[in-house]
Every structure is written in structure tokens, then in C-alpha cells.
Amino acid sequence: MLAFNQRFKQAISERRDRDLLRNVVPIKGRNDRLFSHSQHCYLNFSSNDYLGLATDKTLMKEWQKGIDLYGNGSGASPLVTGFSQAHQELEQSLCEWLGFERALFFSSGFAANQAVLFTLLAENDLLVQDKLNHASLIEAGLLSPAQMKRFKHNDLSHLKTLLDRECMVVTEGVFSMDGDLSPLTEIKSLMAHQGLLVVDDAHGIGVLGEEGRGSCNYAGVQPDILIVTFGKALGVSGAAILCNQLIGEYLTQFAKHYVYSTALPPAQAFAICRSIDMVREQSWRREKLAELSYLYQVKLSDFCESINTLTPIKPLIVGETGRALHIAEQMKKQGFWLTAIRPPTVAKGSARLRVTLTATHTKDQITALTKTLKSVLKDSK
Ligand SMILES: Cc1ncc(COP(=O)(O)O)c(C=O)c1O
């Protein structure tokens, strides 16, 4: 057997032995609050579609309208002929909404994060990241030419000890697996304009702040660079880096993920523009989320596994991988889809169910979820 194949086989079987193997699950039809898989119907508490826009009919029609106007694909990278009027309108809309001079688009948040770190950092630079930052940021930091230091999650005292020279500080606005917020105001004031503050707000945009402007607006902080993704609360896909003219121009010239990649389909840019309008205008979606979030937390207040958050991400930290898998399986048997999150996505011993609420859930569904969770949690002790 080729040494390559030997290595691949071994890594997969080690994962399987430690209950860490992941599977792709084909969902039938739309990824709605109710979906069907393998002849069964499940209530979905495992999507990032916080505002319920991924299957919103009005938004679907807008995307179809975008296809009528612009066709299917962009046909080229943005610096060739892939940048259209729809992209220009999206840039204007985002900059006006979030208060930046430039926005550059990427096919995913993963690519946008990598573009920021790979392009802006050089040898001898210092990069400081929260330990729980997303894999795209940590990996890019490790591979970048800069020196990377990581501070303990949200630990300002630790961060302070690392800020001894000009640097780039990178944090998520809302942490994806914990649902907690970064102390952005304090980080900004610790930095005292001695570097660039970069915030990945994949899970805050649309959900927090005035008109859904995200965790920076919620904290009253304007970072130097903001990354927003369109595949979570905005219900579509893709991402943007928001920044000033200088950084925007530098990225346009040198960011390989931007220059050498096919631009987002213009119809998608058109749909994202409409999604932003809906996010801004339809505050009832955020109000509904807040109501459901409160109900969920009250119902599970007696359970130490349940962590209260200000966001729709509600981790239930159960510790061992086997217990997390068992709970997810039991919940599935009763019609609730909750994905078990295991190492290496989270630290060893902190396996969890990542419960996510969306504006399309009903109070009755939250009540049913918490009732079943309580009994499954008790039985799994
Ligand atoms: C914090 C964070 N940043 C970036 C990403 C990547 O975004 P995308 O799914 O658009 O690649 C994710 C997605 O899981 C995320 O949770």
C-alpha cells in the first residue's frame, strides 16, 4: 500500500476508535426548522440560520430575480470581469450599514479570514489571537510569516502581557462554539491604537446591535478590519472583509484569495443586498430570538450543563465525547436534531451539544425541546 494511503487509513481509524469520526448527512429538501433525513422528520436545532432567512420565500424570489438580471455565475475573478454592478451595490450597502470605506467579497468566511492574515502580515510582525478563534484564523496564523501568540479565551490580563509592541489582535465577536461575546471595548482600549484590531463577526452580524450591525456595534467599537459572513444570519453564503481605503487597496492588489478566485455570482450579491435590507428592517426577527432565548434559558436553569448566552448559540457542555454522542442520538430518536461537537473542534473534555435557536422556531417547539433535553440529560448521568 502507498505510504500516503497507509497514513490516511490510520488517521481515520484512530478517529473512529476515539468516537471522533464525523459524517456528512444528506438532508432532503430545504434546511428548514423541520427537515427530513432517511425517512424521518426532525426539528432542527443545529443550523446557523439564526434569522430564518435561508429558506425565506421573499429572499428566494429576490435571488431568482438576481438570476434573471445577471445570469448564473460571475464568469471571472473580480479583477478580470467578475465584478458587476450587483457587487458594487452590495459594497455600498455594506459600507453604509457598517460604517467602513471598503468591502471586498470572498466565496467563504474561511477564505476571507485566511486572506486577511496571509496578506497583511509579514515577517517580524506580531499576531495575537484569542485561543478559541475559528480554525481558519488559527491555521492562517500558524502558516503566516508573523510570530503568533495566543491569549487565554477572553482573558484581558493575559492579553495585556502580550501587547508589548505594535501588533494585530484578532478575535471573534461571538464565539462560534460557546456563544459568548468578546470583551471588545476592553480589548480596544488595551490596544490604545497600537496596532490593528480585527474582528470576525460571523455569528454576531445580523443578530446583535442596532439594525443587526453585529457585536462591534453592540460593544460600541469600530475595529480596523471586520469580517462578516453571509451564510449564517444573512441566510445566503460568502463573506466580506470591511476596512478603510488603504487596506482595501492593499488587499485588492495582493490578497491571493481575492485576486485568483472566481467572484461571487452577481445574482448572489444581489440576494445578499436584499437580505441586508431585511435584516435591518425586520427587527421582529431579533426580538423573537430574544424571546425564545429567554424561554430556553428559564426552562433549563436547573441544569449546570446549560450555559446562558446573549446569542442564539446555547452550548450544553457535557464533557465526554461518548456522552455527547449518546445525548445527540437519544434526542434524534425523539425527533430533535442536535449535533454533538467534539474535539478537535472544542477542547478535550468539553464535548457539547451546540443548540442553536432561530427566529422560525416557536415557543412550543422550545418547550418541547427543553422537556426532552431534561429527561435525556438526567438519564445520561
Ligand atoms: C467564527 C467563524 N468564522 C468564519 C467561519 C467560516 O465562514 P464560512 O462558513 O462562510 O466559510 C465560520 C464558520 O463556521 C465561523 O464560525
The ligand as an SDF file (V2000), in Angstrom:
LIG
                    3D

 16 16  0  0  0  0  0  0  0  0999 V2000
  -16.2150   32.3020   13.5770 C   0  0  0  0  0  0  0  0  0  0  0  0
  -16.2640   31.7930   12.1770 C   0  0  0  0  0  0  0  0  0  0  0  0
  -15.5360   32.4140   11.2550 N   0  0  0  0  0  0  0  0  0  0  0  0
  -15.5310   32.0050    9.9780 C   0  0  0  0  0  0  0  0  0  0  0  0
  -16.2790   30.9290    9.5800 C   0  0  0  0  0  0  0  0  0  0  0  0
  -16.2330   30.4700    8.1580 C   0  0  0  0  0  0  0  0  0  0  0  0
  -17.2970   31.0210    7.4600 O   0  0  0  0  0  0  0  0  0  0  0  0
  -17.8420   30.2850    6.1510 P   0  0  0  0  0  0  0  0  0  0  0  0
  -18.7680   29.2200    6.6300 O   0  0  0  0  0  0  0  0  0  0  0  0
  -18.5100   31.3770    5.3870 O   0  0  0  0  0  0  0  0  0  0  0  0
  -16.6370   29.7330    5.4570 O   0  0  0  0  0  0  0  0  0  0  0  0
  -17.0810   30.2700   10.4980 C   0  0  0  0  0  0  0  0  0  0  0  0
  -17.9360   29.1410   10.0410 C   0  0  0  0  0  0  0  0  0  0  0  0
  -18.1720   28.1730   10.6170 O   0  0  0  0  0  0  0  0  0  0  0  0
  -17.0680   30.6940   11.8380 C   0  0  0  0  0  0  0  0  0  0  0  0
  -17.7750   30.0590   12.7630 O   0  0  0  0  0  0  0  0  0  0  0  0
  1  2  1  0
  2  3  1  0
  2 15  2  0
  3  4  2  0
  4  5  1  0
  5  6  1  0
  5 12  2  0
  6  7  1  0
  7  8  1  0
  8  9  2  0
  8 10  1  0
  8 11  1  0
 12 13  1  0
 12 15  1  0
 13 14  2  0
 15 16  1  0
M  END
$$$$
